[in-house]
Amino acid sequence: MDALTLVFTILQLLCGLAIIVIVLFQSGKSAGLSGAIGGVADSFLSRNKAKTLDAKLARATKWVGAIFLVLTLVLLILQG
């Protein structure tokens, strides 16, 4: 295992741990009938929804997931 592969493997491990932590910090989504009733008030009051902690965590999940995917593809190319 050369140094470049080792660096990318460590980065992928850290990225995977970051995804786990970010997902665990997110709050659960409302489901069922209570979520449907509460969804009306939530959509009315969600003008600044992009600034909430949940929105930032969701955005971070997407970015870290994309980085994880790219690192996986790079490692696949390096191993081949």
Buried (B, 14 or more C-beta within 10 A) or exposed (E): EEEEEEEBBEBBEEBBEBBEEBBEEEEEEEEEEEEEEEEEEEEEEEEEEEEEEEEEBBEBBEEBBEBBEEBBEBBEEEEE
